[in-house]
Amino acid sequence: MSNGNGAAAGWGGGYFLAMIGSAVWFWQQADGFWNHVGALLQALVWPAFLIYDVFEALAS
């Protein structure tokens, strides 16, 4: 019996790779301890800001 979770696993892997890539990018831009902590937090939530900007651009 297949429950169709195979496709979801692929997207999760892609999201994980994007999160790692964004963490590396934000880490390189940071300077100091708290900026590095902020960079890791930014890496977790950047997709939300991306979608918000896309919807904002579509609305105008």
PDB file of N, H, CA, C and O in Angstrom:
ATOM      1  N   MET A   1       0.822  -1.179   0.000  1.00  0.00           N
ATOM      2  CA  MET A   1       0.000   0.000   0.000  1.00  0.00           C
ATOM      3  C   MET A   1       0.876   1.257   0.000  1.00  0.00           C
ATOM      4  O   MET A   1       1.762   1.404   0.842  1.00  0.00           O
ATOM      5  N   SER A   2       0.628   2.132  -0.922  1.00  0.00           N
ATOM      6  H   SER A   2      -0.092   2.012  -1.606  1.00  0.00           H
ATOM      7  CA  SER A   2       1.389   3.379  -1.014  1.00  0.00           C
ATOM      8  C   SER A   2       0.542   4.523  -0.471  1.00  0.00           C
ATOM      9  O   SER A   2      -0.631   4.657  -0.819  1.00  0.00           O
ATOM     10  N   ASN A   3       1.134   5.332   0.369  1.00  0.00           N
ATOM     11  H   ASN A   3       2.087   5.223   0.652  1.00  0.00           H
ATOM     12  CA  ASN A   3       0.400   6.475   0.924  1.00  0.00           C
ATOM     13  C   ASN A   3       0.793   7.799   0.283  1.00  0.00           C
ATOM     14  O   ASN A   3       0.304   8.846   0.707  1.00  0.00           O
ATOM     15  N   GLY A   4       1.657   7.786  -0.723  1.00  0.00           N
ATOM     16  H   GLY A   4       2.054   6.935  -1.067  1.00  0.00           H
ATOM     17  CA  GLY A   4       1.982   8.988  -1.479  1.00  0.00           C
ATOM     18  C   GLY A   4       2.947   9.932  -0.795  1.00  0.00           C
ATOM     19  O   GLY A   4       2.993  11.108  -1.157  1.00  0.00           O
ATOM     20  N   ASN A   5       3.712   9.480   0.163  1.00  0.00           N
ATOM     21  H   ASN A   5       3.675   8.525   0.456  1.00  0.00           H
ATOM     22  CA  ASN A   5       4.646  10.364   0.858  1.00  0.00           C
ATOM     23  C   ASN A   5       5.989  10.479   0.154  1.00  0.00           C
ATOM     24  O   ASN A   5       6.841  11.250   0.594  1.00  0.00           O
ATOM     25  N   GLY A   6       6.201   9.738  -0.919  1.00  0.00           N
ATOM     26  H   GLY A   6       5.508   9.112  -1.276  1.00  0.00           H
ATOM     27  CA  GLY A   6       7.478   9.787  -1.627  1.00  0.00           C
ATOM     28  C   GLY A   6       7.778  11.149  -2.208  1.00  0.00           C
ATOM     29  O   GLY A   6       8.918  11.606  -2.132  1.00  0.00           O
ATOM     30  N   ALA A   7       6.798  11.811  -2.785  1.00  0.00           N
ATOM     31  H   ALA A   7       5.872  11.439  -2.847  1.00  0.00           H
ATOM     32  CA  ALA A   7       7.005  13.129  -3.376  1.00  0.00           C
ATOM     33  C   ALA A   7       7.306  14.161  -2.297  1.00  0.00           C
ATOM     34  O   ALA A   7       8.120  15.059  -2.513  1.00  0.00           O
ATOM     35  N   ALA A   8       6.667  14.046  -1.149  1.00  0.00           N
ATOM     36  H   ALA A   8       6.006  13.316  -0.973  1.00  0.00           H
ATOM     37  CA  ALA A   8       6.914  14.987  -0.060  1.00  0.00           C
ATOM     38  C   ALA A   8       8.350  14.881   0.426  1.00  0.00           C
ATOM     39  O   ALA A   8       8.954  15.889   0.794  1.00  0.00           O
ATOM     40  N   ALA A   9       8.900  13.685   0.432  1.00  0.00           N
ATOM     41  H   ALA A   9       8.409  12.867   0.133  1.00  0.00           H
ATOM     42  CA  ALA A   9      10.283  13.505   0.871  1.00  0.00           C
ATOM     43  C   ALA A   9      11.244  14.222  -0.072  1.00  0.00           C
ATOM     44  O   ALA A   9      12.245  14.774   0.385  1.00  0.00           O
ATOM     45  N   GLY A  10      10.972  14.227  -1.355  1.00  0.00           N
ATOM     46  H   GLY A  10      10.159  13.778  -1.726  1.00  0.00           H
ATOM     47  CA  GLY A  10      11.820  14.929  -2.307  1.00  0.00           C
ATOM     48  C   GLY A  10      11.828  16.429  -2.075  1.00  0.00           C
ATOM     49  O   GLY A  10      12.883  17.059  -2.137  1.00  0.00           O
ATOM     50  N   TRP A  11      10.682  17.001  -1.813  1.00  0.00           N
ATOM     51  H   TRP A  11       9.824  16.489  -1.763  1.00  0.00           H
ATOM     52  CA  TRP A  11      10.604  18.431  -1.539  1.00  0.00           C
ATOM     53  C   TRP A  11      11.299  18.776  -0.227  1.00  0.00           C
ATOM     54  O   TRP A  11      11.926  19.828  -0.103  1.00  0.00           O
ATOM     55  N   GLY A  12      11.180  17.885   0.745  1.00  0.00           N
ATOM     56  H   GLY A  12      10.671  17.031   0.645  1.00  0.00           H
ATOM     57  CA  GLY A  12      11.852  18.125   2.018  1.00  0.00           C
ATOM     58  C   GLY A  12      13.358  18.144   1.854  1.00  0.00           C
ATOM     59  O   GLY A  12      14.044  18.954   2.478  1.00  0.00           O
ATOM     60  N   GLY A  13      13.875  17.260   1.019  1.00  0.00           N
ATOM     61  H   GLY A  13      13.318  16.603   0.512  1.00  0.00           H
ATOM     62  CA  GLY A  13      15.312  17.249   0.758  1.00  0.00           C
ATOM     63  C   GLY A  13      15.766  18.506   0.045  1.00  0.00           C
ATOM     64  O   GLY A  13      16.828  19.049   0.349  1.00  0.00           O
ATOM     65  N   GLY A  14      14.959  18.973  -0.910  1.00  0.00           N
ATOM     66  H   GLY A  14      14.096  18.531  -1.157  1.00  0.00           H
ATOM     67  CA  GLY A  14      15.288  20.217  -1.606  1.00  0.00           C
ATOM     68  C   GLY A  14      15.261  21.412  -0.674  1.00  0.00           C
ATOM     69  O   GLY A  14      16.113  22.296  -0.761  1.00  0.00           O
ATOM     70  N   TYR A  15      14.275  21.440   0.225  1.00  0.00           N
ATOM     71  H   TYR A  15      13.583  20.722   0.296  1.00  0.00           H
ATOM     72  CA  TYR A  15      14.196  22.534   1.200  1.00  0.00           C
ATOM     73  C   TYR A  15      15.408  22.495   2.124  1.00  0.00           C
ATOM     74  O   TYR A  15      15.971  23.536   2.461  1.00  0.00           O
ATOM     75  N   PHE A  16      15.809  21.286   2.535  1.00  0.00           N
ATOM     76  H   PHE A  16      15.351  20.440   2.261  1.00  0.00           H
ATOM     77  CA  PHE A  16      16.975  21.159   3.416  1.00  0.00           C
ATOM     78  C   PHE A  16      18.231  21.690   2.733  1.00  0.00           C
ATOM     79  O   PHE A  16      19.013  22.410   3.354  1.00  0.00           O
ATOM     80  N   LEU A  17      18.433  21.346   1.467  1.00  0.00           N
ATOM     81  H   LEU A  17      17.798  20.761   0.962  1.00  0.00           H
ATOM     82  CA  LEU A  17      19.604  21.846   0.742  1.00  0.00           C
ATOM     83  C   LEU A  17      19.557  23.362   0.582  1.00  0.00           C
ATOM     84  O   LEU A  17      20.584  24.032   0.697  1.00  0.00           O
ATOM     85  N   ALA A  18      18.373  23.903   0.317  1.00  0.00           N
ATOM     86  H   ALA A  18      17.539  23.359   0.223  1.00  0.00           H
ATOM     87  CA  ALA A  18      18.237  25.359   0.199  1.00  0.00           C
ATOM     88  C   ALA A  18      18.515  26.035   1.530  1.00  0.00           C
ATOM     89  O   ALA A  18      19.110  27.112   1.569  1.00  0.00           O
ATOM     90  N   MET A  19      18.088  25.412   2.622  1.00  0.00           N
ATOM     91  H   MET A  19      17.605  24.537   2.591  1.00  0.00           H
ATOM     92  CA  MET A  19      18.332  25.972   3.944  1.00  0.00           C
ATOM     93  C   MET A  19      19.829  25.967   4.260  1.00  0.00           C
ATOM     94  O   MET A  19      20.348  26.935   4.817  1.00  0.00           O
ATOM     95  N   ILE A  20      20.519  24.889   3.910  1.00  0.00           N
ATOM     96  H   ILE A  20      20.097  24.103   3.458  1.00  0.00           H
ATOM     97  CA  ILE A  20      21.966  24.828   4.133  1.00  0.00           C
ATOM     98  C   ILE A  20      22.672  25.894   3.291  1.00  0.00           C
ATOM     99  O   ILE A  20      23.563  26.587   3.782  1.00  0.00           O
ATOM    100  N   GLY A  21      22.275  26.023   2.031  1.00  0.00           N
ATOM    101  H   GLY A  21      21.551  25.461   1.632  1.00  0.00           H
ATOM    102  CA  GLY A  21      22.883  27.033   1.165  1.00  0.00           C
ATOM    103  C   GLY A  21      22.658  28.441   1.667  1.00  0.00           C
ATOM    104  O   GLY A  21      23.569  29.268   1.636  1.00  0.00           O
ATOM    105  N   SER A  22      21.444  28.724   2.132  1.00  0.00           N
ATOM    106  H   SER A  22      20.703  28.053   2.157  1.00  0.00           H
ATOM    107  CA  SER A  22      21.170  30.068   2.654  1.00  0.00           C
ATOM    108  C   SER A  22      21.910  30.303   3.957  1.00  0.00           C
ATOM    109  O   SER A  22      22.341  31.424   4.225  1.00  0.00           O
ATOM    110  N   ALA A  23      22.069  29.257   4.782  1.00  0.00           N
ATOM    111  H   ALA A  23      21.719  28.346   4.564  1.00  0.00           H
ATOM    112  CA  ALA A  23      22.830  29.413   6.021  1.00  0.00           C
ATOM    113  C   ALA A  23      24.278  29.772   5.715  1.00  0.00           C
ATOM    114  O   ALA A  23      24.866  30.618   6.389  1.00  0.00           O
ATOM    115  N   VAL A  24      24.851  29.136   4.704  1.00  0.00           N
ATOM    116  H   VAL A  24      24.374  28.449   4.156  1.00  0.00           H
ATOM    117  CA  VAL A  24      26.230  29.455   4.308  1.00  0.00           C
ATOM    118  C   VAL A  24      26.305  30.894   3.805  1.00  0.00           C
ATOM    119  O   VAL A  24      27.226  31.632   4.154  1.00  0.00           O
ATOM    120  N   TRP A  25      25.334  31.288   2.987  1.00  0.00           N
ATOM    121  H   TRP A  25      24.585  30.688   2.704  1.00  0.00           H
ATOM    122  CA  TRP A  25      25.332  32.655   2.448  1.00  0.00           C
ATOM    123  C   TRP A  25      25.220  33.690   3.566  1.00  0.00           C
ATOM    124  O   TRP A  25      26.026  34.618   3.630  1.00  0.00           O
ATOM    125  N   PHE A  26      24.237  33.541   4.442  1.00  0.00           N
ATOM    126  H   PHE A  26      23.583  32.787   4.391  1.00  0.00           H
ATOM    127  CA  PHE A  26      24.047  34.512   5.518  1.00  0.00           C
ATOM    128  C   PHE A  26      25.216  34.480   6.499  1.00  0.00           C
ATOM    129  O   PHE A  26      25.588  35.519   7.044  1.00  0.00           O
ATOM    130  N   TRP A  27      25.802  33.305   6.734  1.00  0.00           N
ATOM    131  H   TRP A  27      25.500  32.460   6.292  1.00  0.00           H
ATOM    132  CA  TRP A  27      26.951  33.182   7.633  1.00  0.00           C
ATOM    133  C   TRP A  27      28.130  33.991   7.097  1.00  0.00           C
ATOM    134  O   TRP A  27      28.816  34.662   7.869  1.00  0.00           O
ATOM    135  N   GLN A  28      28.373  33.939   5.799  1.00  0.00           N
ATOM    136  H   GLN A  28      27.815  33.394   5.172  1.00  0.00           H
ATOM    137  CA  GLN A  28      29.482  34.674   5.207  1.00  0.00           C
ATOM    138  C   GLN A  28      29.274  36.174   5.280  1.00  0.00           C
ATOM    139  O   GLN A  28      30.242  36.933   5.315  1.00  0.00           O
ATOM    140  N   GLN A  29      28.024  36.611   5.305  1.00  0.00           N
ATOM    141  H   GLN A  29      27.237  35.994   5.277  1.00  0.00           H
ATOM    142  CA  GLN A  29      27.721  38.030   5.359  1.00  0.00           C
ATOM    143  C   GLN A  29      27.782  38.590   6.778  1.00  0.00           C
ATOM    144  O   GLN A  29      27.863  39.804   6.962  1.00  0.00           O
ATOM    145  N   ALA A  30      27.743  37.710   7.783  1.00  0.00           N
ATOM    146  H   ALA A  30      27.677  36.723   7.633  1.00  0.00           H
ATOM    147  CA  ALA A  30      27.669  38.135   9.182  1.00  0.00           C
ATOM    148  C   ALA A  30      29.049  38.493   9.725  1.00  0.00           C
ATOM    149  O   ALA A  30      30.079  38.010   9.256  1.00  0.00           O
ATOM    150  N   ASP A  31      29.021  39.360  10.731  1.00  0.00           N
ATOM    151  H   ASP A  31      28.184  39.753  11.112  1.00  0.00           H
ATOM    152  CA  ASP A  31      30.243  39.770  11.402  1.00  0.00           C
ATOM    153  C   ASP A  31      29.951  39.849  12.901  1.00  0.00           C
ATOM    154  O   ASP A  31      29.185  40.711  13.332  1.00  0.00           O
ATOM    155  N   GLY A  32      30.531  38.988  13.675  1.00  0.00           N
ATOM    156  H   GLY A  32      31.153  38.288  13.325  1.00  0.00           H
ATOM    157  CA  GLY A  32      30.297  38.968  15.113  1.00  0.00           C
ATOM    158  C   GLY A  32      29.384  37.821  15.518  1.00  0.00           C
ATOM    159  O   GLY A  32      28.683  37.235  14.694  1.00  0.00           O
ATOM    160  N   PHE A  33      29.413  37.514  16.830  1.00  0.00           N
ATOM    161  H   PHE A  33      29.982  37.991  17.500  1.00  0.00           H
ATOM    162  CA  PHE A  33      28.689  36.351  17.334  1.00  0.00           C
ATOM    163  C   PHE A  33      27.186  36.457  17.112  1.00  0.00           C
ATOM    164  O   PHE A  33      26.585  35.538  16.556  1.00  0.00           O
ATOM    165  N   TRP A  34      26.576  37.540  17.526  1.00  0.00           N
ATOM    166  H   TRP A  34      27.065  38.287  17.977  1.00  0.00           H
ATOM    167  CA  TRP A  34      25.119  37.651  17.434  1.00  0.00           C
ATOM    168  C   TRP A  34      24.649  37.756  15.995  1.00  0.00           C
ATOM    169  O   TRP A  34      23.544  37.317  15.679  1.00  0.00           O
ATOM    170  N   ASN A  35      25.447  38.319  15.129  1.00  0.00           N
ATOM    171  H   ASN A  35      26.346  38.675  15.385  1.00  0.00           H
ATOM    172  CA  ASN A  35      25.099  38.342  13.712  1.00  0.00           C
ATOM    173  C   ASN A  35      25.122  36.934  13.125  1.00  0.00           C
ATOM    174  O   ASN A  35      24.328  36.618  12.239  1.00  0.00           O
ATOM    175  N   HIS A  36      26.026  36.088  13.610  1.00  0.00           N
ATOM    176  H   HIS A  36      26.671  36.345  14.330  1.00  0.00           H
ATOM    177  CA  HIS A  36      26.054  34.707  13.143  1.00  0.00           C
ATOM    178  C   HIS A  36      24.840  33.930  13.653  1.00  0.00           C
ATOM    179  O   HIS A  36      24.281  33.103  12.932  1.00  0.00           O
ATOM    180  N   VAL A  37      24.437  34.196  14.887  1.00  0.00           N
ATOM    181  H   VAL A  37      24.891  34.867  15.473  1.00  0.00           H
ATOM    182  CA  VAL A  37      23.212  33.578  15.412  1.00  0.00           C
ATOM    183  C   VAL A  37      22.017  34.027  14.572  1.00  0.00           C
ATOM    184  O   VAL A  37      21.170  33.210  14.212  1.00  0.00           O
ATOM    185  N   GLY A  38      21.949  35.316  14.262  1.00  0.00           N
ATOM    186  H   GLY A  38      22.638  35.979  14.555  1.00  0.00           H
ATOM    187  CA  GLY A  38      20.880  35.844  13.419  1.00  0.00           C
ATOM    188  C   GLY A  38      20.911  35.245  12.024  1.00  0.00           C
ATOM    189  O   GLY A  38      19.863  35.034  11.414  1.00  0.00           O
ATOM    190  N   ALA A  39      22.098  34.970  11.517  1.00  0.00           N
ATOM    191  H   ALA A  39      22.949  35.141  12.013  1.00  0.00           H
ATOM    192  CA  ALA A  39      22.227  34.370  10.185  1.00  0.00           C
ATOM    193  C   ALA A  39      21.601  32.981  10.160  1.00  0.00           C
ATOM    194  O   ALA A  39      20.943  32.617   9.185  1.00  0.00           O
ATOM    195  N   LEU A  40      21.798  32.208  11.212  1.00  0.00           N
ATOM    196  H   LEU A  40      22.332  32.504  12.004  1.00  0.00           H
ATOM    197  CA  LEU A  40      21.196  30.877  11.273  1.00  0.00           C
ATOM    198  C   LEU A  40      19.680  30.960  11.365  1.00  0.00           C
ATOM    199  O   LEU A  40      18.973  30.155  10.759  1.00  0.00           O
ATOM    200  N   LEU A  41      19.179  31.933  12.122  1.00  0.00           N
ATOM    201  H   LEU A  41      19.753  32.587  12.614  1.00  0.00           H
ATOM    202  CA  LEU A  41      17.729  32.120  12.206  1.00  0.00           C
ATOM    203  C   LEU A  41      17.162  32.594  10.871  1.00  0.00           C
ATOM    204  O   LEU A  41      16.081  32.168  10.465  1.00  0.00           O
ATOM    205  N   GLN A  42      17.882  33.462  10.200  1.00  0.00           N
ATOM    206  H   GLN A  42      18.760  33.807  10.530  1.00  0.00           H
ATOM    207  CA  GLN A  42      17.457  33.929   8.875  1.00  0.00           C
ATOM    208  C   GLN A  42      17.381  32.781   7.882  1.00  0.00           C
ATOM    209  O   GLN A  42      16.494  32.751   7.029  1.00  0.00           O
ATOM    210  N   ALA A  43      18.302  31.842   7.988  1.00  0.00           N
ATOM    211  H   ALA A  43      19.023  31.866   8.681  1.00  0.00           H
ATOM    212  CA  ALA A  43      18.321  30.698   7.086  1.00  0.00           C
ATOM    213  C   ALA A  43      17.073  29.841   7.268  1.00  0.00           C
ATOM    214  O   ALA A  43      16.634  29.186   6.323  1.00  0.00           O
ATOM    215  N   LEU A  44      16.500  29.837   8.459  1.00  0.00           N
ATOM    216  H   LEU A  44      16.857  30.369   9.227  1.00  0.00           H
ATOM    217  CA  LEU A  44      15.298  29.047   8.710  1.00  0.00           C
ATOM    218  C   LEU A  44      14.040  29.694   8.144  1.00  0.00           C
ATOM    219  O   LEU A  44      13.121  28.992   7.723  1.00  0.00           O
ATOM    220  N   VAL A  45      13.986  31.031   8.128  1.00  0.00           N
ATOM    221  H   VAL A  45      14.733  31.602   8.470  1.00  0.00           H
ATOM    222  CA  VAL A  45      12.739  31.715   7.771  1.00  0.00           C
ATOM    223  C   VAL A  45      12.780  32.434   6.427  1.00  0.00           C
ATOM    224  O   VAL A  45      11.794  33.072   6.059  1.00  0.00           O
ATOM    225  N   TRP A  46      13.883  32.357   5.678  1.00  0.00           N
ATOM    226  H   TRP A  46      14.685  31.838   5.977  1.00  0.00           H
ATOM    227  CA  TRP A  46      13.960  33.108   4.421  1.00  0.00           C
ATOM    228  C   TRP A  46      12.875  32.735   3.419  1.00  0.00           C
ATOM    229  O   TRP A  46      12.461  33.605   2.653  1.00  0.00           O
ATOM    230  N   PRO A  47      12.382  31.484   3.376  1.00  0.00           N
ATOM    231  CA  PRO A  47      11.316  31.193   2.404  1.00  0.00           C
ATOM    232  C   PRO A  47      10.040  31.993   2.657  1.00  0.00           C
ATOM    233  O   PRO A  47       9.330  32.345   1.715  1.00  0.00           O
ATOM    234  N   ALA A  48       9.751  32.278   3.913  1.00  0.00           N
ATOM    235  H   ALA A  48      10.328  31.991   4.678  1.00  0.00           H
ATOM    236  CA  ALA A  48       8.565  33.069   4.226  1.00  0.00           C
ATOM    237  C   ALA A  48       8.681  34.477   3.640  1.00  0.00           C
ATOM    238  O   ALA A  48       7.711  35.002   3.093  1.00  0.00           O
ATOM    239  N   PHE A  49       9.841  35.079   3.749  1.00  0.00           N
ATOM    240  H   PHE A  49      10.629  34.653   4.193  1.00  0.00           H
ATOM    241  CA  PHE A  49      10.047  36.410   3.185  1.00  0.00           C
ATOM    242  C   PHE A  49      10.025  36.376   1.662  1.00  0.00           C
ATOM    243  O   PHE A  49       9.539  37.311   1.025  1.00  0.00           O
ATOM    244  N   LEU A  50      10.547  35.307   1.078  1.00  0.00           N
ATOM    245  H   LEU A  50      10.942  34.548   1.595  1.00  0.00           H
ATOM    246  CA  LEU A  50      10.521  35.156  -0.375  1.00  0.00           C
ATOM    247  C   LEU A  50       9.087  35.097  -0.885  1.00  0.00           C
ATOM    248  O   LEU A  50       8.741  35.797  -1.837  1.00  0.00           O
ATOM    249  N   ILE A  51       8.256  34.277  -0.270  1.00  0.00           N
ATOM    250  H   ILE A  51       8.537  33.708   0.503  1.00  0.00           H
ATOM    251  CA  ILE A  51       6.864  34.146  -0.690  1.00  0.00           C
ATOM    252  C   ILE A  51       6.115  35.456  -0.481  1.00  0.00           C
ATOM    253  O   ILE A  51       5.305  35.851  -1.320  1.00  0.00           O
ATOM    254  N   TYR A  52       6.383  36.129   0.634  1.00  0.00           N
ATOM    255  H   TYR A  52       7.041  35.808   1.315  1.00  0.00           H
ATOM    256  CA  TYR A  52       5.745  37.421   0.878  1.00  0.00           C
ATOM    257  C   TYR A  52       6.086  38.419  -0.231  1.00  0.00           C
ATOM    258  O   TYR A  52       5.204  39.114  -0.735  1.00  0.00           O
ATOM    259  N   ASP A  53       7.351  38.488  -0.606  1.00  0.00           N
ATOM    260  H   ASP A  53       8.068  37.923  -0.196  1.00  0.00           H
ATOM    261  CA  ASP A  53       7.766  39.411  -1.673  1.00  0.00           C
ATOM    262  C   ASP A  53       7.145  39.034  -3.016  1.00  0.00           C
ATOM    263  O   ASP A  53       6.797  39.917  -3.799  1.00  0.00           O
ATOM    264  N   VAL A  54       7.000  37.741  -3.295  1.00  0.00           N
ATOM    265  H   VAL A  54       7.283  37.024  -2.659  1.00  0.00           H
ATOM    266  CA  VAL A  54       6.370  37.302  -4.538  1.00  0.00           C
ATOM    267  C   VAL A  54       4.912  37.728  -4.554  1.00  0.00           C
ATOM    268  O   VAL A  54       4.437  38.263  -5.556  1.00  0.00           O
ATOM    269  N   PHE A  55       4.201  37.500  -3.470  1.00  0.00           N
ATOM    270  H   PHE A  55       4.587  37.065  -2.656  1.00  0.00           H
ATOM    271  CA  PHE A  55       2.796  37.898  -3.410  1.00  0.00           C
ATOM    272  C   PHE A  55       2.630  39.411  -3.482  1.00  0.00           C
ATOM    273  O   PHE A  55       1.685  39.913  -4.090  1.00  0.00           O
ATOM    274  N   GLU A  56       3.548  40.126  -2.862  1.00  0.00           N
ATOM    275  H   GLU A  56       4.316  39.718  -2.368  1.00  0.00           H
ATOM    276  CA  GLU A  56       3.506  41.588  -2.916  1.00  0.00           C
ATOM    277  C   GLU A  56       3.708  42.081  -4.351  1.00  0.00           C
ATOM    278  O   GLU A  56       3.043  43.021  -4.787  1.00  0.00           O
ATOM    279  N   ALA A  57       4.619  41.450  -5.078  1.00  0.00           N
ATOM    280  H   ALA A  57       5.160  40.687  -4.725  1.00  0.00           H
ATOM    281  CA  ALA A  57       4.873  41.835  -6.468  1.00  0.00           C
ATOM    282  C   ALA A  57       3.676  41.485  -7.351  1.00  0.00           C
ATOM    283  O   ALA A  57       3.347  42.236  -8.269  1.00  0.00           O
ATOM    284  N   LEU A  58       3.026  40.360  -7.086  1.00  0.00           N
ATOM    285  H   LEU A  58       3.293  39.749  -6.340  1.00  0.00           H
ATOM    286  CA  LEU A  58       1.861  39.971  -7.863  1.00  0.00           C
ATOM    287  C   LEU A  58       0.664  40.887  -7.608  1.00  0.00           C
ATOM    288  O   LEU A  58      -0.151  41.110  -8.504  1.00  0.00           O
ATOM    289  N   ALA A  59       0.560  41.410  -6.402  1.00  0.00           N
ATOM    290  H   ALA A  59       1.221  41.229  -5.675  1.00  0.00           H
ATOM    291  CA  ALA A  59      -0.572  42.260  -6.040  1.00  0.00           C
ATOM    292  C   ALA A  59      -0.467  43.652  -6.683  1.00  0.00           C
ATOM    293  O   ALA A  59      -1.483  44.308  -6.911  1.00  0.00           O
ATOM    294  N   SER A  60       0.750  44.093  -6.971  1.00  0.00           N
ATOM    295  H   SER A  60       1.576  43.560  -6.786  1.00  0.00           H
ATOM    296  CA  SER A  60       0.890  45.452  -7.517  1.00  0.00           C
ATOM    297  C   SER A  60       0.892  45.476  -9.010  1.00  0.00           C
ATOM    298  O   SER A  60       1.002  46.545  -9.610  1.00  0.00           O
TER     299      SER A  60
END
